[in-house]
Amino acid sequence: MADQLTRLAPEERLDQLTREAAQSIAAAVSHGTPNLTTEIDEALGDYLQDNQARADLIRRTMAGENALRAVLDELINDIATKQAEQELQREDRAYAMSLAERRAEAAWEEFQLQQRLRAA
């Protein structure tokens, strides 16, 4: 996919993939997709184990912020970043394989051309 288009710098591509994954995760969670909801629930449970984090969440909520939403967005972004990193690695491997295949094809074509020239 990425080699069909102009390849973005790795950081730009990671940002793009992270945004796309975060949007997909948020939509899936809001629709109640069980696996993602469970993953967010577990991440939130881990987050709430931290006394300081809980105190900050309470303080921000009492100050009128939608602090829980901000925490959930952060957790979703963390999960999305991990997914994006994995996707970027897959793309890089596919690009490297594609590049190696193109080089092999070019070498084979060069070899065949040399054989035809010698035979002529």
C-alpha positions in Angstrom: 0.0 0.0 0.0 2.6 2.5 1.0 4.9 1.7 -1.9 2.1 2.5 -4.3 2.1 6.0 -3.1 4.9 8.3 -2.3 6.3 6.9 0.9 5.9 9.2 3.9 8.6 9.7 6.4 8.3 7.0 9.1 7.2 9.5 11.8 4.5 11.0 9.5 3.3 7.5 8.5 3.2 6.5 12.2 1.2 9.6 13.0 -1.2 8.9 10.2 -1.7 5.3 11.1 -2.1 6.2 14.8 -4.9 8.7 14.0 -6.7 6.2 11.8 -6.4 3.5 14.4 -7.5 5.8 17.2 -10.6 6.8 15.2 -11.4 3.2 14.5 -11.0 2.1 18.1 -13.1 5.0 19.4 -15.9 4.1 17.0 -15.7 0.4 17.8 -15.7 1.1 21.6 -18.7 3.5 21.3 -20.5 0.7 19.4 -19.7 -1.8 22.1 -17.2 -4.0 20.3 -16.4 -6.5 23.1 -12.7 -7.1 22.6 -11.8 -3.4 22.4 -14.1 -2.5 25.2 -12.4 -5.1 27.3 -9.0 -3.8 26.3 -9.9 -0.2 27.3 -11.5 -1.4 30.5 -8.3 -3.2 31.5 -6.2 -0.2 30.6 -8.5 2.0 32.6 -8.2 -0.4 35.5 -4.4 -0.2 35.3 -4.6 3.6 35.2 -6.9 3.8 38.2 -4.4 1.8 40.3 -2.3 4.9 40.5 -3.4 7.0 43.5 -2.1 10.2 41.9 -3.9 9.5 38.7 -7.2 8.9 40.5 -6.7 12.1 42.6 -6.0 14.1 39.4 -9.1 12.6 37.7 -11.3 13.6 40.6 -9.8 17.1 40.8 -10.2 17.7 37.1 -13.7 16.3 37.0 -14.7 18.5 40.0 -13.2 21.5 38.1 -15.7 20.9 35.3 -13.5 19.0 32.9 -14.6 15.9 31.1 -11.5 14.3 32.6 -12.6 10.7 32.1 -13.1 11.3 28.4 -9.6 12.8 28.3 -8.2 9.7 30.1 -10.1 7.4 27.7 -8.8 9.3 24.7 -5.2 8.9 26.0 -5.7 5.2 26.6 -7.2 4.8 23.1 -4.2 6.7 21.7 -1.8 4.4 23.5 -3.5 1.3 22.1 -3.7 2.9 18.6 0.0 3.8 18.7 0.9 0.2 19.4 -1.3 -1.0 16.5 0.2 1.7 14.3 3.7 0.6 15.1 2.9 -3.0 14.2 1.2 -1.9 11.0 4.2 0.3 10.1 6.5 -2.7 10.7 4.4 -4.8 8.4 4.4 -2.1 5.7 8.2 -1.8 6.0 8.7 -5.5 5.6 6.3 -5.6 2.6 8.1 -2.7 1.0 11.5 -4.3 1.6 10.3 -7.5 0.1 8.8 -5.7 -2.9 12.0 -3.8 -3.4 14.0 -7.0 -3.2 11.6 -8.7 -5.7 12.0 -5.7 -8.1 15.8 -5.9 -7.8 15.7 -9.6 -8.4 13.5 -9.2 -11.5 15.8 -6.4 -12.8 18.8 -8.6 -12.3 17.1 -11.5 -14.0 16.1 -9.3 -17.0 19.7 -8.0 -17.2 21.0 -11.6 -17.1 18.6 -12.7 -19.9 19.6 -9.6 -22.0 23.3 -10.5 -21.5 22.6 -14.1 -22.6 20.7 -12.9 -25.7 23.6 -10.5 -26.6 26.2 -13.3 -26.3 24.1 -15.6 -28.4 23.7 -13.0 -31.1 
